[in-house]
Amino acid sequence: HKIIQPKFSITANEINRTKTIISIANASCGYEKMLLNSLQFNLHAAERVAICGNNGCGKTTFIKAILNDPQVKKLGEWYVPNHDAIG
């Protein structure tokens, strides 16, 4: 039998670590009632973040707001990528 030797390479572009990926300022989000107020959040390329908190404090609502979930109401300045671009 024949042995197949794959020959390919994947190269990553240099990351611009100063590029802003998410920028949220003077913002609020929630449903009928705003759950999170006075939000200030910035995330730059190559940064990682962990979102921690008690049950029901708004962690999932915040992520849904970043993903532009139509059920979540947002106020303020939200610069977030298209949800198809988030991986």
C-alpha positions as CSV (number, residue, x, y, z in Angstrom):
1,H,0.0,0.0,0.0
2,K,1.0,3.6,-0.6
3,I,1.9,6.0,2.2
4,I,0.5,9.5,1.7
5,Q,2.7,12.3,3.0
6,P,0.7,15.6,3.3
7,K,2.7,18.6,2.2
8,F,1.2,21.9,3.3
9,S,1.8,24.7,5.7
10,I,-0.4,27.2,7.5
11,T,1.1,30.5,8.4
12,A,-0.5,33.1,10.6
13,N,-0.3,36.8,9.9
14,E,1.5,39.0,12.4
15,I,-1.2,40.1,14.9
16,N,-1.6,43.8,15.3
17,R,-1.9,43.8,19.1
18,T,-3.1,47.3,19.3
19,K,-6.1,46.7,17.0
20,T,-9.4,47.1,18.9
21,I,-11.7,44.1,18.5
22,I,-14.5,45.2,20.9
23,S,-15.1,48.6,22.4
24,I,-18.0,49.4,24.6
25,A,-18.5,52.8,26.3
26,N,-21.2,54.4,28.5
27,A,-23.3,51.4,27.8
28,S,-26.2,49.4,29.3
29,C,-27.8,46.1,28.3
30,G,-30.7,44.0,29.4
31,Y,-34.2,42.9,28.4
32,E,-37.3,44.7,29.7
33,K,-35.1,46.2,32.4
34,M,-31.4,47.0,31.9
35,L,-29.3,44.4,33.9
36,L,-25.9,46.0,33.3
37,N,-25.3,49.7,33.5
38,S,-22.3,52.0,33.1
39,L,-20.4,49.5,31.0
40,Q,-16.8,50.3,29.9
41,F,-15.0,47.4,28.1
42,N,-12.3,47.2,25.5
43,L,-10.7,44.1,24.0
44,H,-7.6,44.3,21.7
45,A,-6.3,41.6,19.4
46,A,-4.4,38.8,21.1
47,E,-6.0,39.6,24.5
48,R,-8.1,37.1,26.4
49,V,-10.7,37.7,29.0
50,A,-12.6,35.7,31.6
51,I,-16.1,36.8,32.6
52,C,-16.8,35.7,36.2
53,G,-19.7,36.4,38.5
54,N,-22.6,35.1,40.5
55,N,-25.5,33.4,38.9
56,G,-27.9,35.9,37.4
57,C,-25.5,38.8,37.5
58,G,-25.6,39.4,33.7
59,K,-22.7,37.4,32.3
60,T,-24.7,35.7,29.5
61,T,-26.7,38.8,28.8
62,F,-23.3,40.7,28.2
63,I,-22.1,38.0,25.9
64,K,-25.4,38.0,24.0
65,A,-25.2,41.8,23.7
66,I,-21.7,41.4,22.2
67,L,-23.1,38.8,19.7
68,N,-25.9,41.2,18.8
69,D,-28.7,39.0,20.0
70,P,-31.9,40.7,18.9
71,Q,-33.6,39.9,22.2
72,V,-31.0,42.0,24.2
73,K,-31.6,45.7,24.3
74,K,-28.4,47.9,24.2
75,L,-27.8,51.5,24.9
76,G,-24.6,53.5,24.6
77,E,-21.6,52.9,22.2
78,W,-21.1,49.4,21.1
79,Y,-18.3,48.6,18.6
80,V,-18.4,44.8,18.2
81,P,-17.5,42.6,15.2
82,N,-20.1,40.8,13.1
83,H,-21.0,37.6,15.0
84,D,-19.9,35.5,12.1
85,A,-16.3,36.8,12.6
86,I,-16.2,35.7,16.3
87,G,-14.5,32.4,16.8
